[in-house]
């Protein structure tokens, strides 16, 4: 599995802010680092292997739950999921409407890790 690091996430965040607006800034660097490292937490804590999709879902969900940035957390979450799928050669087929629906659920705080995992699983080829 190829993973992304905090520098990739910072670049994603900067690109989002430059393109759609919002405020630059990190609330707490340690929260950001914890979010980036979250995909490995199941392995470390449970000492079991989890699937690549589970790791990607954990990464995306962590940005939703912990909100390390002043703004752009939802976009960072979704783009990090898409990027991780892409760099790990996992094709994703998703309609714009589905992306908007999941974004709204995230925004309304009406989503769990399991929901993100199911959404990813249902939209990969």
C-alpha positions in Angstrom: 0.0 0.0 0.0 1.3 3.4 -0.9 0.4 6.0 1.7 0.4 9.8 1.7 2.0 11.9 4.3 1.3 15.2 6.0 3.1 17.2 3.3 0.8 15.7 0.6 -2.2 16.6 2.8 -0.9 20.2 3.3 -0.6 20.5 -0.5 -4.1 19.2 -1.0 -5.4 21.7 1.6 -3.6 24.6 -0.1 -5.0 23.6 -3.5 -8.5 23.4 -2.1 -8.3 26.8 -0.5 -6.8 28.4 -3.6 -9.5 26.9 -5.8 -12.7 27.0 -3.8 -11.9 29.5 -1.0 -11.7 29.3 2.7 -9.1 30.0 5.3 -5.6 28.6 5.4 -4.5 27.2 8.7 -4.1 24.2 10.9 -5.8 24.2 14.2 -3.2 21.8 15.7 -0.3 20.1 13.9 -0.5 17.1 16.3 -4.1 16.5 15.3 -3.2 16.7 11.6 -0.4 14.2 12.1 -2.8 11.9 14.0 -5.3 12.1 11.1 -2.6 11.2 8.6 -1.3 8.3 10.7 -4.9 7.0 11.4 -4.8 4.5 8.6 -2.2 2.6 10.5 -3.9 2.8 13.9 -5.9 -0.4 13.5 -2.8 -2.4 12.8 -0.9 -0.9 15.8 -3.8 -1.1 18.2 -5.4 -4.4 17.2 -2.3 -6.0 15.9 -4.2 -7.3 12.9 -4.0 -6.6 9.2 -6.8 -4.6 7.7 -7.6 -4.0 4.1 -6.4 -1.1 2.0 -9.9 0.1 1.7 -10.3 0.1 5.5 -7.1 2.1 5.8 -8.3 4.6 3.2 -11.7 4.9 4.9 -10.0 5.5 8.3 -7.8 8.2 6.7 -10.8 10.0 5.2 -12.9 9.7 8.3 -10.2 11.1 10.5 -10.3 14.4 8.8 -14.1 14.5 9.2 -14.0 13.6 12.9 -11.0 15.6 14.1 -11.2 18.6 11.7 -7.5 19.6 11.9 -7.9 22.5 9.5 -9.6 25.9 10.0 -11.6 25.2 6.8 -11.6 22.6 4.0 -11.8 19.5 6.1 -14.6 17.8 4.1 -12.8 18.5 0.8 -9.5 17.3 2.2 -11.2 14.1 3.4 -12.8 13.4 0.0 -9.7 14.3 -2.0 -7.4 12.2 0.3 -9.7 9.2 -0.3 -9.7 9.7 -4.0 -5.9 10.2 -4.1 -5.2 7.1 -2.0 -7.5 5.0 -4.2 -5.8 6.4 -7.3 -2.2 5.9 -6.2 -3.0 2.4 -5.0 -4.5 1.6 -8.5 -8.0 1.1 -7.1 -10.5 2.5 -9.7 -13.4 4.5 -8.3 -16.6 5.1 -10.2 -18.6 7.8 -8.6 -21.2 10.2 -9.9 -21.1 13.9 -9.0 -24.5 13.5 -7.2 -23.1 10.7 -5.0 -20.1 12.9 -4.1 -22.5 15.7 -3.2 -24.7 13.4 -1.2 -21.7 12.1 0.9 -20.4 15.6 1.3 -23.8 16.7 2.7 -23.9 13.8 5.1 -20.4 14.6 6.3 -21.3 18.3 6.7 -24.3 17.4 8.8 -22.1 15.2 11.0 -24.5 12.3 10.0 -21.8 9.8 9.0 -19.7 7.2 10.7 -16.5 5.4 9.7 -18.6 2.4 8.7 -20.6 4.7 6.4 -17.4 6.0 4.7 -16.1 2.4 4.3 -19.4 1.3 2.8 -19.5 4.3 0.4 -16.0 3.6 -0.8 -16.7 -0.1 -1.2 -19.8 0.6 -3.2 -18.0 2.9 -5.5 -14.9 1.0 -6.5 -14.6 -1.2 -9.5 
